[in-house]
């Protein structure tokens, strides 16, 4: 074994083998894989190994497409062909109209990635799958590329290709420790000697937290026992004369695929069980858990009803093994939070089907600093300090029980809630707040009109539409109040703060005391990395001159990593997180100044406290930091309150607002209003796949600055010409909004993709943002948008149709 390498990958399942292979494909060949046993001796060897193109985001569809293309290439390799049944086809069943709506939306989203799905009715499902009954069935989603692959052959083929490119694979080698040095390099300690390297990759499967513990990290990954069995021959399969499609059933929580002339039938039972929570036997390798078919009786009954032939078929083998889950079911692929030169590719519950793509995107991040897709959906930093294994276990159980039931828009499932709350959470609940979650924080979604109000989840406008309309109306005519919990807030101090921020941001960063500005950070490729509000707080009895950096709640770990990784040794800058210490109350509407003036001493007039000002004050008896900024397009104030004083500030504002028609509002109203105003959401509309000019943020870029991160790359992009353009569309329907991922078409050809959409209650327009071909991005251009499978007429308009002069915000 060599004693040094550029990258050491720990773990020899699909994750590790794919990462190793793709690193060599990106040009890094001084790489090494270390596996404690044989390759594929963890979860990989007993995987059902289904390979589908279905995903609920375009990133997931794209990485699965890469996997499929790679697996076809490996299948056709004359020197080492891999067993891959490609193109058997697969059906995801549905028995509700809402599920069918979802399939129509996902089909449109996939079409934007050149993937063709088909939504079919119940009769067509039965025609394509000879074993199923159409009882209690509306239809399904057809994936023509669906199939399955041999797990061991796949991993061996990837390892073989990596070796041929110069990589080293060390089996039967145990990692015993990890040491990081002051220059951020690593020593990997093994039972066969030490290996020095620049970068470590945790690909440890269900043992990922054993590796994590060696570097002082706990990953939000938990394992579930998962059972499937193999049947005896089934005459219907023999008679079919061709391989039958795969089946995934959210009605009865099972899946099946052909295995020889029988079936492999897998279960996602409600009486499910976590695994390995109290540690894993070091000798558990190429091993299984004890069979427990009694636990899957309820699922089996549903499978019998859908596939009567099963009742006359014997079982020849039962498999029960651990599979890994994360808090939201998607894997953790990318930089490990709060670590340098450390990456992970873990939590791959569908590892064989997706693993080729995960390794591809990880290798791009390691080698180039960014992948060609925006990878936030799989970024390990999307979870922050609340992400314990205990919470993950609760969410894993919930996700397992709903394996084939996708999340509907605005659906917030109950497991692991409430996780993060503020002193106001119970007060807001008592006032009728319906809560959603943002990065684990309970946050107001809307205010229920009655205690027994319920929402019908789906892809169309529903009962909440009129509720949100009333909230927006009150904000536009009187004044509204909402809590924004978990907002990311860093305090920066030191002599070099402004020069540091000037280098980080692509535009002008305000340096004036008492003033606020908005800016954007780029990555080294000139693409959008982040968005932040910068507030310059003058020295007071609360502290020295300091700058507050505010960004999206989910960006806490992401932004801290980015800022700290670019601090120079000779810069006098300290960064401290206040995210979990303070909460924002937002006061918005034309009467907001009246309420603020009644609740806080001082002159809050337009002249004394204009738009984009910041001031320390007291709201009643509560210390506060007030920012004059708005995300709604109305006159508004962000009032930052220490959590221990939050209730006092809230009470003071409610009392002051009683004379001005103050009412509570929630995040749904905010989303409607920000679309009308032309404001963007990070990781919905602000993506690493686009630069600031493509995203319509020209006014926030100052190309004549001496330097900023990504400037050289951005100059090259500008010279090459715009590839995409973010536009606002008005969609001609009152039935449903455009959902992120929906395709935009011109003359039947896909010319763009929706990033977000909602009804604008002040403009009475159905609005959507979409990245489109630049030629399409001209106001009044006519296009269509796929709305739940139907092409609906739409036209391009100028961004921000509500109050384009910004007069209301500046009032």
N, C-alpha and C positions, 0 to 999 in steps of 0.2 A: 504494500500500500504506500502511495506517495505521502509525503509529510506536508504537502502544501497544495492548495488549489485556489482558484479565484472564487468559486462558489462550491459550497458543500450542501447537498440536498439530503435531508435525513428522512428516510422512509422509502420503501420500495414497492408501494402499490401503484395504482393508476396515477395518483397525484404526483408522486415522486418521479416516476418514469416519464410522464408527460413533461414535467418541468425540465428534467435533465435533457430530454430530446430537443425540446424547443429552445433551450439555451444554446445548444449547438447550432440550431437553425438560424438563430440571431447572430451567430458569429463568435460566441464564447465557447471555446472547446476545452479550456483548462478548468473543467468542472468535474465534480465527483458526487456519486450517490453512495450513501452508507445505509445498509439494511441489516437489522438485528438477526434476521433469519433468512428465509428464501424470499425472492421477489413474490409479491401477491399473497403473502401469508397472513394478512390481516383480514379486512372486509372484502378486498377485491376478489379473492378466490371463490367466494360463495355468492357473488353478486348474480342477480337475475340478468344483468347486463343488457338491459333494454336501451335502445338508441333511438330517441325521438327528436324531432326538430321543434317540438312545442315548447314555447316559453312565454312568459307574461310581460317581458320587456324585450326591446329590440337587441339589447346587449346579450341577453340569454339566448335569443334565437340565433344571433350571429355566432356565438361561440359554439353552439350546437351544430350549426352548419359547418363550421370549421372541423369539428370532430368527425362529422359524417364524411366530409371530403377526404380527410386524412385516413379514416378507416377504410374507405374504398381503395385508396392508394395502397394501403398495407395489404388489403385482401388480394390485390392484383400483383403484388411483388413476387416475381417468379422464384427468387432465392429463398424467401421466407414468407409464404402466404399465410394470412390470418383468416380463420374461419369467421365470416361475417355474413349473416343473412340480411342483406339490404333490400328494402323495398317490399317487404311483406305487407306493408300498410298497417295503419292502426286507427282505431276509433275510440274517441272519448265520448261516453254516453251522456245524455241529459234527459231529465224528466220534468224540468220547469222552463217556462218561457224566459226567465231571467238568465238561466244557464245558457240557453240557446243564443240570447243576446250577447253574452260574453264571448261565445265561440265566434260569432260574426265579427265582433270587434277584434279578437285576436287574429282572425284570418286576415283582416285588413292590415293590422300591424305587421304581421309576418310578410305580407306582400311587399311592404316597403323594404324588406331585406332579401327580396327575390326568392321567397319561400312561398309555395302555393299550398294552402289548405283548402278544404272543401267542407261546407256545412251541409249535412245530408239529413233527410227525414228518417223516421223509424223504419219504414219499409225498406229504404235503401240500406240502412244499417244491417237489417236481417238478410238482405240479398248478398251483401259483401261478407257477412260472417254467418256461416251455415248453422251454428250451434245456438244462436240466441233467440229468445222470445221478445216480442215487441210490447208485452204487457207493461204498463206504466212507463212508457218510453216515448219521448217526443222526437229524438234524433241524436245527432252527434257531430263531432268534428273529425274529419278524415285527414290523416297525415300519410301521404303516399310513400314517404321515405322511411317510415318506421321499420324497425328490425331489431336484431340483437347480435352480440359479438362474443367471441370466446375470450374471457377475461385474461387467462394466463398467456395465451398466444399474443394478445394485444400488448401486454406489458413487456413480454420478452422481445417482441418486435421493436418496440420503442427503445428499450435498453440496447438492443443490438445495433440499431442505427446510431444511437448516441455514442456507443463504443467505437464504431467505425469512423465517427467524426473526431475522435480523440478523447472522449469522456472516459472516466474510470468508474466502474461499478464494483463495490465491495460488499459481498454478502457475508452473513454470519459474523457480523462486526457490530458490537453493541456500543452505542454512544453512552458514555458514563458522566459527561459533564460538558458545560460550555462556559468559556471565559471570554469576556469582551475586554479589550485593551483600550487605553486612553485615545488611541487614534481610530477607534471604532472598528478595528479588525477583530477577528475571533480566533480562538483556539478551540477546536473540537476534540475533546478527550474521548478516546475509545479504548476498548480492551486490547487493541492491537497497536496502540501508539497514538500520538497527537497529530492533528492536522491543522495547520495554520491556513486561514482563508480570509478573504475580504468580506464575504457575504454568507450568511446561513439561511437556509430555507427549511422551515418546519413542514414536512409532508407526512406527519406521523399518524394519520388516520385516527382510530379510536385511542391511540396512545399520544395524541398531540399535546395533551396537558402534562404528560410526563416530560416531554421535551421542553414545553413552555416553562415548567418549574425550574429547569436548569438555567434559564435566562431571567427568572423572576417575573414570569408572565403567566396569567391564567386566561385561557381562551374561552369564550362563550360557546363551547361545544359539548354536547351530551349525546350519549348513545342510547338507542332504542333496540330492543329485541324485535326482530322481524322474521316472520315465518312464511315459507312457501312450501308447497309439495308438488311432486311430480306424479302424474297419473299413469295408469296403464293405457294401452292403446284405446282410442275412441273411434268407433266405426265411421262417424260423421267426418272425421278428419281424413281417414283413409279414403272415403268416397269422394271427398272434395276434389281430389286430383291436383291440388296445388296447395301451397302453404297458406294457412288461414291468417287473417290479420290479428294483430295484437289488440287487446281490449283493456280499457281502463274505465272503471265504473264508480262514479261518485255516489251513485244511488245505494250501492251495497258494499262499497269500500274494498274492492278487490281488483286485481289485474290478472291477465293471463296471456300467455303466448304459446305457440306450438313448440313442443319438445319431442322430436322424433314423430311418432304418430299419436302422441298424447299431448297433455298440456302441462305447463308450469303455471301453477295457480298461487298467487301471493295475496296476503291479507293485511289490511290495516284496521285491526279490530279496535273497538272502543275500550275494551278492558286490556289496554296495552301496558307495557312495562319498560321502565328505563333499565339501563345496564351499566355496570362498572362505576356507579356513583361513589362507592367507597374504596375504589382502587381496583386494579386489574391484576390478576395472577400473572406473574412474569413468564410463566410457562404456557399461557394461553396463546397459542400460535397455530395456524391452520386448524383451528378448533371451532366448535359450535356450542350453543347453549342447549340444554335439554328440551326435547319436544314438549309442546303444551297445546295440543289441538283443542282441548276443551275451551281454551280462551277464545278461539276463533269460530265457535259454533254459530254465533249470530251472523257473522259475515258469510259463513258457508251456506247458511239457509238462503241468504240473498243471492248467492252465486247459483245455488240449485234452481231457484225460481227463474233466474235469467238464462241459465244454461241447463235445461233438464237432463241432458245426456250425462252430466256429472253424477247423477243419482245412481247410475248403473255402471260406474267406473271405479276401479280400485285404485288405491294409493300405493306407489312403489317406493317412494322415498320422501322423507320430511327433512327440511333444512330450517334451522332457527339460528340466526347469527346477528351480531350487532351491526347497526348502521348509524352514522353520525348525523346530527342535526345542529343547527344554530338557532338563534332566537327567532329569525324570520324565515327559516328554511333554506335560504340561499347560502352558498359557501362563503368562506373567508379567504380571499385570494388577493394578496397585495402586501403592502408594508405593515409590519406589526406595530401597533400604536406605541409611542413613547420609546421606541428603540431605533437605533441606527444600524443600517446594513443587515437588517433582519426582516425576512419575509415569511409568509405562510401560504399554504394551499391546503386547507383543511375544511372539515364540515361538509364534505361532498356526499350528500345523501344519495345523489344520482351520479356517482363518480364515473362509472364506465361510460354512460351516455354522454356526459358533458366533459369528461376529463381531458380530452384532447384540446378542447377550447380553453379550459382553465389554464392548462400548462402554457398554451400559446400566449394568452394575455398576461400571465405572470412573467414569462420570459421577456416580453416587450417592456414591462414595467422595470424589471431589473436592469436590462441593457440600455434602454432608451429613456427611462424616467417616466414614461407614460405609454399607455396602450393606444391602439388606433380607435378603439371604442371608449366611451366614457364608462369607467368600471365601478362607479359608485355603488351600483346594486350589489357588488360582491366585495367591496372594500372593507377590510377588517376594522377600519376606523369609524364605520357608520354606527357602531355601538360604543358607548362611553363607559363611565365608571359604574353604572348600574348593572353592567353585563356580567353577572355571576353565573357559575355553572348551575346553581340552584334555580335561578330564573330561567335559564336556558332549558332545564329539564321540564319545567312547567309548560313552556312554549313548545318544546319538542313533542310532548304528549298531545297538546292541542293540534299541532301541525300534523302529526301522525294520524290523529283521528279524522282529520279533514284533508287527507293527502291529495285527493283529486278534486276537491272543492276549492276553486280559486277565490281569492279575495275580491269582493265587489268594491267599486268606488265608495269611499267613506266608511268602509267596514273596519271596525276596531274590535278585534276579538278579546274576550275577557280574561284569558289566562294571564297570570302574573300581574294583575292590576288590582289596586293602584300600586305602582312602583315608586314613582317620584311625584310628590305632592308639595303644595305650598300651604302656608297657614290659611289661605282662602279657599282651598279646595272644597271643604265641607260646606262653607258658607255659600259658595257658588252652586253646589249641588242642591242646597236647600232652596235656592232661588230658581230652580228649574233648569240648571245648566246640563246639557247633554255633552259628555266629555269624549274627546278623542285622545290620541296619544301622539306625542312628538318626541322622539329620542327617549322614550320612557316616561316623559312628563305628561301628567294629566292636563289637558288644555281644552278650553271651551270650544265646542263645535258649533252649537247653536243653543238658543234658549227655548225649551219646550213650552208650548202654549198651555198645556194641561199636564197634570202628573202622569196620566195614562197614555200620553202621546207616543206613538210608535212609528218607525220609518220602514218602508218597504225598500230593501236594498236592491239595487239594480243599476242598469246603465242609462235609464231614462230619468227625466225630471219626476220627482215624487212629492210626497206630502211636505217635505222640508222646503220646497221651492217658495211657497207663500210665506213661510216663517222667516226665511232669509230676506225676502222682499220687504217685510215689515221692519226688520232690523236695519236694513240699508236705508229705508225711507226715514227712519228716525235719526240715523247718523247724518243724512243729507240735509235734514230740516231743523233738527234740534241738537242733540249731543248724545253720544254713546260712550260706554265704558266697557273695556274688556281687559282681561289679564293675559299677558304673554309670558308663560312660564318657560324656563330653560333656555332663554335667549343667550347665545354665546357672548361672553363679555370678558375681554382681557384688559388689564391695566398695564400700560407701558410707561416706564420712568427711565431717566438717565439723560446725559448730555447729548447723546447721539440719536435720540428717538426719531426726530423728524428727518434726518439724513437717511436713517435706516428705512423708514416708511417711504421716503421718496424713491428709494431704489426698488422697493417691493411693488409699488403701485405704478401702473402705466400712465397715469394722469397726474394732475396737480393735486397735491395733498395739502389741505389748508393748515397753516401754521399759526393762525391768529388765535389768541386766547379767547375763550368764550364762543368759538365758532365750531360748526359741524360740517363735515363733507362726506360724500359718498365716493368710493373708488373701487377699482378692480385690479386683481392680481393675475398675472399670466404665468404659465409654466415656461420651461425653456424652449418650447416649440411655438411660442407666441399665441397659445390658446388660453382660453379663460380657465383660471384655476379657482378664483374665489371672488366674493363680493364682500365689502365691509364698510361700515359707517365709522368715521374717525371723529371723535369729539375731544377738543382741547379744553381741559378743565383747569382753570387758574388755581394757583396755590391758595389754600385756606386753612382753617383749623382742622380740616379733614385730611390734609396731606399737601405735599409739594405739587408743583406743576406736573400734570400727568395727562396721558392720552388714553382714552378708552377706545378700544377696537371692538366693534360689535358685528356679529354675523349670525348666520342661521343656527338654530339650536343643534342640528345634527352635525355641524361642522366643528364642534369643540376640539376633538382630537386631531382631525384633519388639519385645521388651521394652525393649531399649536405646533404640530410637526413641521409644517411648512415654514412658519416664522422662525422657529428655533434652528432649523437646519440651514438657514441663510444668515444667521447672526455671525459676524466676524469676531475673531478673538480680540481684536483691538477696539471693538465698539462698546460703548458704555450704554447698554440697554438691558433693562430687566423686564421680564414678562411674567405677570402673575394673573392667574385665572380667578375671576369673580363670578363665574357662571352659576355656581351653586349657592352663592351667598345673597344674590339680589334677584328681584322679580320686577317685571315691567307692568305697569298699569297704563293703558293707552286711553287717552281722552280725545275723542274725535267728533267734529261737527262744527257748524257755524257758531254755536254757543259755548264751545270748549273754553275760550278765553274767559267768558263770564264765570264758568264753574271754577276754573283754576284761580281766578282773582278772588273768588269767595272763599277758597280753601287754603290759600297760601298768601302770606304777607308779601309786599313788594309790588312794583309796577310791572304788570304783565301786558302793557299796551303794545301795539304793533311797533311803535318807535323804540320802546325800551327793550322789547324782547322779540325781535323780528324772526322770521323763518330762518332755520338753520343756526339757531343760537343754542347755547347750553349754559345752565345756571344751577348752582346748588341752592337749595331752598328747604323749607319745611312744608309738608302737606298736613295741615293741622299740627299735630305734635311730632309727626314722623319725618325724619331727615330724608331728603330726596335729591336726586339729580334729574333735572328736567331738560329734555331735548326737544326743540321745536322742529320736528320732522313728521312726515306723514307717509303711510303706505296705502291710504285709502283715497287720496286725492282731495280730502277735506282738510280744513284747519285742524291740526292735531298736535298732541304732545305725547312723547314717550316719557313716562315718569318712573325712574328707576329707584326702587325702594329696598333697603335691607330687609331680608325675610322676617326678622324679628319685629319689624315695624309695619309690616305689610297690612295687617288687619286695621291698624289705626289710620293709615293713609286711605284705605278703601272706605272706611266709615266716614272720614272727612269729605271725601269726594261724593259719596252718595248723599250726604246731608246737603252739601253745597249744590248738588245737581237737582235736587227735588223741585226747585223753583223753575228749572229750565227744561223739564221733560227728559231728564237723563234716563236712559234705559241700557241694559246690558246687550252686548252683541258678541258674536263668536267668529271663529275662523272661516266659516263658510261665507259669511258676509264680507270678510276681509278679502277673500280670494276673488269674489265677484267684483269688488271695487278696484282691486289692483289691476285686474285685466282691463277694466274700462280706462284706467289711467296710464296704461302702458308700462307698468312696473313688472319686474321679472322675479321668478323664484329660482334660487340656487338649486341645481340638480334637477329642475324641471325644464327651465328655459336657458339656464346658464350652465353650459356643458363644456368639457374639455375637447369636444370634437369640433368646436367652432371658435373663431377669433372674435375680438370685440367689434370689429367692423361688420362682420357677418351677423353679429347679434344686435346690431343697431345701437351700439354704445360709443359711437364716434366721439361724442362730446366729452367722454371720460378718458380719451387717449391724447397724449401730448407727445407726438413723435419727435419734436425738437428738443426734448429733454436730453441731457447728456447721456443718460443710460437708465435702463430699468430692466428687470428680469424679463427675458423673452423679446427684447427690442429687436435684436438682429434677425431673429426668426420671423418676427412680425413684419419687418421690412421686406423680407423675401416673399412673404405671403401677399402683401399688398402689391408688390411688383407682378406677381403671378396672376392676380385677379381673384375676385370673390367667387368662391365655390358654392356657397349657400347664402341665403338671406332670411332673417327672421322677420315675419310679417304678421299683421293682424288681419284676421278674416271675419267677416260677418256671414254667419251660416243661416240659411233660409229654412229654419224649422223651429217650432216651439215644443217639440216632442222630447228632445234629448240634447245634451251638450256633446261637443266633440271631445273625445278622451285621448289622453296622451298615447301616441303611437299610431293613431288613425292616419290613413293615407290620404294625401291631397292629389287630385288628378286633373289633368288638362287633356281634353280629347281622348280620354280613356287611359292615358299614360300617367304613371305615378311620377309626380314632380316635387313631392315634399312630404313631410311628416309633421303631424300635430304634436306640440309639446304640452300644451295645457288649454283648457277651455271651460267656459261657464257662461251662465246668463248674466248680462249686465243689467241690473235692475234700474239704474238711473237712466241709462241710454235706451233701455228696452231692446237691446240687441243680443243675439246669441253670438258670443265672441270666442275666437280661438287664436292662439299663437301657433305658427308653424314655420319650420325651416323649409324653404322652397328654392327651386332653381332661380337664380337672380333675374332671369328674363320674366319670370312670373311675378316678381315682387314689385310690380308697379300698381299704384292705386287704380281701382276700378277694373282690374283684370278679373275675368270670370273664371272660376274653377269649380270643381266639386270636391266635397269632403265626404269620406265614408263615415256615415253615422249608423252604427249597428248594422253594417252590411248594406246600407242603401246609399247610393251616390246623391248627395244633397247639394243643391246649388249654393255657391258661396262667392264672395268677391273680396278683393284686397282693399283695405282702407288704410289711412294713416294710423300709426301707433297712437294710442291714448286719445280716443274720441271724446272722453269726458273732460271738459274744461281744459282744452289744449293750451290756453294761455297761463295756466297754473294760478289763476287769480284767487281761487278759493283757498288753496293751500297757503297763500301769502297774505290772506286777509288780516 
